[in-house]
Amino acid sequence: MKLDVRLGGPLSGAAEQARRAEAMGFDGAWTSETQHDAFLPLILAAEHTTRLTLGTSIAVAFGRSPIVTAHLSWDLAALSQGRFLLGLGTQVKGHIEWRYGLTWDSPGPRLRDYILALRAIWDCWQHGTPLNYRGEFYSHTLMTPFFNPGPIPHPRIPIHIAGVQPYMCRLAGELCDGFQVHPFHSVKYLRDVVLPKVEEGLQAGGRKRADICLASSVFIVTGADAAQMEAARRSVKSQIGFYASTPNYRVILECHGWGKVARDLTRKSIRGDWEGMAALVTDEMLDAFAIVGAPDELPEKLRQRYTGLLDRLAVYETFQPEGDLTAQQSLLAAFPR
């Protein structure tokens, strides 16, 4: 098991976050694309570490042309001396159309096309092959020497994709180096949905399980006393309610027989009833989607849940070196180096 942290917050803190994570013994650091760009913190992290894998989990693919993502990834792979990992996600229709102001259609096939376009561009830069990619959604047929960055020592940039629906699981198995399992997950969802569909993709691509990395982060509910436990419980229930209200994520609740709750959460989210959403998340659901326990119970619970199931694991909350690191330290204790 590789153990990772999630970087976040102001860009000014990225270097220290990454440096401390490496010093503690973590294997990798991931950034997300919510309030900040996913790529920029990794520039600082690369400069201040020597060992950490540095990845985007995720960068929004459809917010950028493949050529833009190709350049960002190429530069980070060179700067980090091969430690960069590109994690891509589609986002959902509302955000692509209303927040990014771009086109949304056929997200699964479009992401497949995006990945193939990236690899064609990188092949052109590394080997001098003519750029002549003509896909269903993307076409890249011009690369002059002025815009070609040329070969780098570590051109094999791993691509992970994130997803929830079966199509993305299959696509990852067939075409990608890794699959970023959503932090809103359960063991049942992993075993009944993710793993079988990834295996279908592996077989379609003539590959085996060792050819793909399954990575995720985990919600942790813990505290030094009852008050802290209750505060953590409320916070994580609110986060689960937010994710579970997304119609695309309904498959996760439905595999437990909680489809009605998913639909009720969607209705409440439309009304902006955030407190009401958290109230719909029962303790049974919390136990399915989070690790709940006193600090000394966490390592064994993490070990029991994830051994043999995932290849990389992080704590969902952002790594703050000056804050409470109980959850991150429990992860290190669960899977000693």
Protein Blocks (a to p, Z undefined) as FASTA:
>chain_A
ZZddddedjfklmmmmmmmmmmnopabdcdddfkbcfklmmmmmmmmcckbccddddddf
klpcfklmmmmmmmmmmmnnopaccdddebjfklmmmmnopacehkllmmmmmmmmmmmm
mmmmmnopacdddcfkbccfbdcfklmgbjafblcccdddddfbfklmmmmmmmmmbdcd
dfbdcfklmmmmmmmmmmmmmmmnopafklpccdddddddddfbfklmmmmmmmmmmmmm
mmmmpmklmmmmmmnopmmmmmmmmmmmmnopaklmmmmpcfklmmmmpccddfklmmmm
mmmmmgokambdcdfbacdfklcfklmmmmmmmmcZZ
